[in-house]
Amino acid sequence: MTTKQFPILTIFEGFYFYTWMIITVSLVINYFKSTDLTVFIINLIGFVFLVIHTFRPEQYDTENTASNIMNELLLIHISLAILSYVLFALSTSHAILYLLQRKNLKEKKFNQKFFRMGSIEQLEQNVFRFSLVGFLVLLISLILGIQWGLIIIGSEIWIDMKVIGSLIVLLLYGVYLFLRVRKSVNTKTLVIANIMIFLVCMINYLVVSKFSGFHQWFN
């Protein structure tokens, strides 16, 4: 209304307009049909586009301001990465409970612990849900981290061990989610695979980081 023009004349105006449209659509979907996961994913996509625009250093006048903005981008990247690890840990804890509960059912141990754990169906659902949300959060973290790396370090980030390891972790969780949705693999096998992927994730975080050219700055 101030400029008397539609806010899509530049690609960066388009980012804001696109984000606004996504949020509007998510609100409409939520009003007519309560699908929390769909709304969550849509809003995550909108968040990515908004952050990409917000942390574009060329739009800031001074070098100091641009540097501060890049530091904030890095902080968000690290925070989201750690959040994704927490979600993956929750997924793995439910995977372990699933295996224990399955063992109890097989051995017909219907004690107090059995009823406190919950049903194996619910536990498996939690494994999937926490993995899915963790996957999306890690994806956003990597997008923001790569944006920071390309601006600050350059194309060398693509050969960094931690970046490669994180992409492998993301791929492994993506394969797990794909197989889980397709239901083409035995549930127990997928749950065990989920635990193994989390171990790979922790190895990447605790060990591979030591061989990174820049991630070790923040350990």
PLY file of the C-alpha trace (Angstrom):
ply
format ascii 1.0
element vertex 219
property float x
property float y
property float z
element edge 218
property int vertex1
property int vertex2
end_header
0.00 0.00 0.00
2.93 2.34 0.68
4.70 1.75 -2.63
1.42 1.30 -4.53
2.72 -1.78 -6.28
2.32 -5.54 -5.95
5.23 -7.01 -3.89
6.51 -9.48 -6.47
8.62 -7.26 -8.72
11.90 -8.67 -7.37
12.83 -12.17 -6.33
13.30 -11.07 -2.73
9.89 -9.41 -2.57
8.65 -12.68 -3.99
10.21 -14.54 -1.04
8.12 -12.54 1.42
4.95 -12.83 -0.67
5.48 -16.57 -1.11
5.96 -16.97 2.66
2.80 -14.98 3.34
0.86 -17.15 0.89
2.15 -20.36 2.51
1.11 -19.20 5.98
-2.31 -18.13 4.66
-2.86 -21.49 2.97
-1.81 -23.34 6.13
-4.35 -21.35 8.17
-7.09 -22.16 5.65
-6.18 -25.86 5.69
-6.14 -25.87 9.49
-9.58 -24.20 9.59
-11.29 -26.73 7.32
-9.30 -29.80 8.30
-7.15 -30.25 11.37
-3.98 -31.81 9.97
-1.25 -30.69 12.32
1.61 -32.40 10.48
0.67 -30.87 7.12
0.41 -27.39 8.63
3.72 -27.90 10.42
5.53 -28.92 7.22
4.01 -26.05 5.22
5.08 -23.53 7.84
8.60 -25.00 7.93
8.86 -24.41 4.18
7.68 -20.83 4.66
10.22 -20.40 7.45
13.04 -21.53 5.15
12.17 -18.97 2.48
11.81 -16.20 5.03
15.16 -16.98 6.64
16.93 -17.18 3.26
15.77 -13.64 2.55
16.36 -12.28 6.04
19.95 -13.49 6.19
20.95 -12.24 2.74
24.00 -10.06 3.62
23.88 -7.92 0.45
20.78 -6.13 1.70
22.62 -4.60 4.67
24.50 -1.34 4.34
27.53 -1.92 6.58
29.98 -4.78 6.75
29.54 -4.96 10.52
25.78 -5.40 10.23
26.20 -8.11 7.58
28.70 -9.89 9.84
26.26 -9.82 12.76
23.51 -11.18 10.53
25.77 -14.06 9.44
26.52 -14.85 13.09
22.79 -15.01 13.80
22.31 -17.32 10.82
25.06 -19.58 12.16
23.42 -19.58 15.60
20.07 -20.66 14.12
21.80 -23.36 12.06
23.53 -24.82 15.13
20.39 -24.55 17.30
18.24 -26.35 14.72
20.90 -29.05 14.25
20.98 -29.73 18.00
17.16 -29.72 18.10
17.11 -32.33 15.33
19.53 -34.50 17.34
17.18 -34.25 20.33
14.24 -35.34 18.17
16.26 -38.24 16.77
17.18 -39.24 20.33
13.48 -39.26 21.26
12.78 -41.39 18.20
15.52 -43.83 19.19
14.28 -44.06 22.79
10.85 -45.05 21.51
12.49 -47.53 19.14
14.23 -49.19 22.10
10.95 -49.25 24.04
9.28 -50.81 20.99
11.80 -53.66 20.96
11.42 -54.21 24.71
7.64 -54.18 24.47
7.73 -56.57 21.53
9.91 -58.89 23.62
7.44 -58.66 26.52
4.56 -59.56 24.21
6.45 -62.52 22.80
7.30 -63.78 26.28
3.84 -62.80 27.61
5.26 -60.66 30.41
2.25 -58.51 31.23
3.63 -56.74 34.29
3.40 -53.13 35.46
6.25 -52.03 33.18
4.43 -53.48 30.21
1.39 -51.26 30.69
3.52 -48.17 31.42
5.36 -48.49 28.10
2.23 -48.32 25.98
1.27 -50.30 22.90
3.83 -51.26 20.29
1.70 -49.56 17.64
1.87 -46.25 19.48
5.59 -46.63 20.14
6.28 -47.32 16.47
4.18 -44.31 15.49
6.28 -42.15 17.81
9.47 -43.50 16.23
8.17 -42.40 12.83
6.83 -39.02 13.94
9.93 -37.93 15.85
12.11 -39.09 12.95
10.00 -37.17 10.44
10.07 -33.91 12.40
13.78 -34.36 13.15
14.43 -34.95 9.44
12.64 -31.73 8.50
14.44 -29.70 11.19
17.82 -31.12 10.14
17.01 -30.36 6.50
16.32 -26.72 7.36
19.47 -26.59 9.49
21.58 -27.88 6.61
20.01 -25.45 4.15
20.83 -22.52 6.45
24.28 -23.91 7.27
25.14 -24.35 3.61
23.92 -20.82 2.90
26.23 -19.54 5.65
29.11 -21.69 4.44
28.84 -20.61 0.81
28.84 -16.93 1.83
31.59 -17.09 4.47
33.81 -19.98 3.33
32.91 -20.70 -0.27
32.46 -23.86 -2.29
35.02 -25.68 -0.11
32.20 -26.60 2.28
31.10 -29.33 -0.15
34.28 -31.32 0.63
34.11 -30.77 4.39
33.80 -34.04 6.30
31.06 -32.79 8.65
28.94 -31.48 5.78
29.30 -34.77 3.91
28.52 -36.72 7.09
25.43 -34.61 7.84
24.14 -35.09 4.29
24.63 -38.85 4.67
22.66 -38.80 7.95
19.90 -36.83 6.26
19.86 -39.32 3.39
19.69 -42.31 5.75
16.74 -40.86 7.65
15.12 -40.00 4.32
15.46 -43.62 3.19
14.03 -44.82 6.51
11.02 -42.50 6.18
10.46 -43.55 2.57
10.53 -47.26 3.45
8.31 -46.62 6.47
5.68 -44.85 4.36
5.85 -47.51 1.65
5.66 -50.26 4.33
7.82 -52.46 2.12
10.13 -53.54 4.96
9.37 -55.39 8.19
8.54 -52.98 11.06
11.07 -54.51 13.45
13.81 -54.18 10.84
12.95 -50.51 10.32
12.98 -49.83 14.05
16.42 -51.43 14.39
17.60 -49.47 11.37
16.36 -46.28 13.06
18.55 -47.02 16.08
21.57 -47.70 13.85
21.03 -44.45 11.95
21.00 -42.55 15.23
24.37 -44.10 16.09
25.69 -42.88 12.73
24.26 -39.45 13.55
26.09 -39.34 16.89
29.34 -40.54 15.30
29.01 -37.73 12.77
28.38 -35.21 15.54
31.01 -36.36 18.06
33.76 -37.86 15.90
33.55 -36.63 12.31
33.36 -33.02 13.53
36.98 -33.33 14.67
38.04 -33.74 11.04
36.06 -30.72 9.84
37.85 -27.64 8.66
35.52 -25.26 10.50
32.94 -27.16 12.58
35.53 -27.85 15.26
35.55 -24.14 16.04
32.20 -24.57 17.69
32.79 -27.84 19.59
0 1
1 2
2 3
3 4
4 5
5 6
6 7
7 8
8 9
9 10
10 11
11 12
12 13
13 14
14 15
15 16
16 17
17 18
18 19
19 20
20 21
21 22
22 23
23 24
24 25
25 26
26 27
27 28
28 29
29 30
30 31
31 32
32 33
33 34
34 35
35 36
36 37
37 38
38 39
39 40
40 41
41 42
42 43
43 44
44 45
45 46
46 47
47 48
48 49
49 50
50 51
51 52
52 53
53 54
54 55
55 56
56 57
57 58
58 59
59 60
60 61
61 62
62 63
63 64
64 65
65 66
66 67
67 68
68 69
69 70
70 71
71 72
72 73
73 74
74 75
75 76
76 77
77 78
78 79
79 80
80 81
81 82
82 83
83 84
84 85
85 86
86 87
87 88
88 89
89 90
90 91
91 92
92 93
93 94
94 95
95 96
96 97
97 98
98 99
99 100
100 101
101 102
102 103
103 104
104 105
105 106
106 107
107 108
108 109
109 110
110 111
111 112
112 113
113 114
114 115
115 116
116 117
117 118
118 119
119 120
120 121
121 122
122 123
123 124
124 125
125 126
126 127
127 128
128 129
129 130
130 131
131 132
132 133
133 134
134 135
135 136
136 137
137 138
138 139
139 140
140 141
141 142
142 143
143 144
144 145
145 146
146 147
147 148
148 149
149 150
150 151
151 152
152 153
153 154
154 155
155 156
156 157
157 158
158 159
159 160
160 161
161 162
162 163
163 164
164 165
165 166
166 167
167 168
168 169
169 170
170 171
171 172
172 173
173 174
174 175
175 176
176 177
177 178
178 179
179 180
180 181
181 182
182 183
183 184
184 185
185 186
186 187
187 188
188 189
189 190
190 191
191 192
192 193
193 194
194 195
195 196
196 197
197 198
198 199
199 200
200 201
201 202
202 203
203 204
204 205
205 206
206 207
207 208
208 209
209 210
210 211
211 212
212 213
213 214
214 215
215 216
216 217
217 218
